[in-house]
Amino acid sequence: MATPSRIPNGSFLHSRTSSTFPPLSSSSRLSFSPFLPRACITRLKMCSVSLPLPENRIVVGVGMATVDFLATVASYPKPDDKIRSTSLKVQGGGNAGNALTCAARLGLNPRMIAKVSDDPQGKSILEELEADGVDTSSIVVSKGGKSTFSYCIVDEQTKTRTSIYTPSDPSMIPDDLSQSSLLSTLSGARFVYFDGVSHEIETALVVAEEVARKNIPIVIEAERVKDGLDGLLELAAYVVCSARFPLPWTGAPSLPSALVSILLRLPKLKFAIVTLGEDGCIMVERSTDEDPQTEEVDVDSLLESLKQREDESIAIPTCISSPVVKLRASGIGTVHGRLLVGTAEKIPPSEIIDTTGAGDAFMGAVLYALCANMPAEKMLPFAAQVAASCCRDLGARTGLPHRTDPRLAPFF
């Protein structure tokens, strides 16, 4: 039974006993191909030995949890059109809510910091998160107001979706979360993730500063440039961004050079990933070994070289990696590290239903991969496979895979 814990401003924390996942089994282990002269191409094979769950599986997520009203249409309407939906679904959404749900289904023990109201949408948000094993005891429940919700129109013809987002009211403020509650939520956490899209950035910054004081690694999702995000990024150890973020934030002329710029501007950062939908992803991973004799390579030329090694006949996600080099971005600077290209699964068009939440699924898989100490060559195909599973059903949550999904067997 849920018990409310009173906090300031007429709100309360929704408390419940957090659930834990028992060990689940699968029959697989990865196998790496040998290094090629200039790059490494990674594919995964089945193996008879399963990998255990990570020892520390607690992650904390700070950000948005919503209710999504999803309607599929034969094609997106024109102005003044009146059309009929072909299907309708109501389910949980929001970047952080989706990513933590994904992480829970993969075997982590997520805790969430967010705010909802005591309206029917807020109740639905809490119930759905709890059903998937997300600890909601640090979600603030406001008396009155409205919870965040979105209308999502899914175009069956183009396989795209349009989201109309209505933020919560009242918004979460720092005083909503007491110091004792925050410290309890952060206790034992392996990573803390901020979705970077919530309009409650002031609260996120307060939480991030406490996380940094406790030396817990911070993972940031950077979807687009927005006020206050720079403060979060300066504390981050890992950044995963959409294609809409790197160029506007850095002013760089290309995505590879923008990733180099991000690592130069954020010296604490260990890697930066940009996701590109069906075109996969690009990653720059910083190396701590700064050998002055390391070869210097233009990062844009290196990307083209790696892409030439992609095997178009392979449908499953793969990863192609450079060796450690000095990655040079013209007019920006150099970073010691590796450039990696991750491919997306080539999903048959007949199997693609909805791309809503695919990026959140990728993020949830990255959280699992970090907890499991996956090397980048395994993490990128794993996250791509999880994201692809999400696209095979309507809504952000329906297609999120569980750890026992046969498509994930090669990674466990």
C-alpha angles and dihedrals in degrees: 000000000000116000121199118228111206119234133167127294098038094290133116139201116249103231129195138148108274116237125226129209118241115227110282124200136221132164110243150091133181127256122201125213117233119267115274119219093269106009147016123241114199127202127167129233135192119261133183096236119080123213119237124241115269113276094232108040101164115120128168122213126198119193147053131001117176146162113248121208102201123194124178118211132187089240135348111277125248121229112293091011120140111205139166125242119236094210140359132207133175117202145136121291143156126120098264094037091053096043093050092046088053091048091050093051089051091054108270126126104233127190121196133212112197142112132249134165129243091255125115091267091053091050090050092049092053096044094050094048092048092049088059094048101260113145106234098179091111095050108110115226114206123209105238126351127086134283123234115274138172137204110219121194112197115201109213091196100054096024089231132125135215118207126202108195128201113191124223123265122239097033123220114267129189093257090061090075117056119217092243092051092048093050090049091051093049094046111119094359116155095196137001118215127201118194092210093211102083115108088224093085095143091063091045091055092051090051092045092053090054090047090052091050088056091049093236110154114251124219117198129197108206109194098163140345111280140158114279096016093106090065090057094044092054089062096044129115094185133025129193113185139180122240088259094066116053102058098045092043097048104026088225119151097233140023096249092050089045090056090051089049091051092054091047093050093045107046094179091060119112097187143354124206128190116199118215106184112229089004091066121225144293124222136188113199118194118231121214090206104088100180108179089217092061113123116255115225132181105248096217092051090046091053091054090049092052093047090055087063094059113117107220091195092067112089099186121080116273137180129224117195136189121219118255108290139150101273107213122200109191112247092001110068143251136288126194107232150077133295114217130189118202120195125214124234112269097234116195108249090238090062098051110099108156136349094205109133097006091127090049090052089052089051093050090051091050089054090053092046092052092050089048093048091236114179114242091252089063098034097060097052089042093053091045091052092050091048091050091054089055091058093060096076141038116275135013097279108036097071098039105124128232122227090259094059107128091226089064095048095100090060097052 
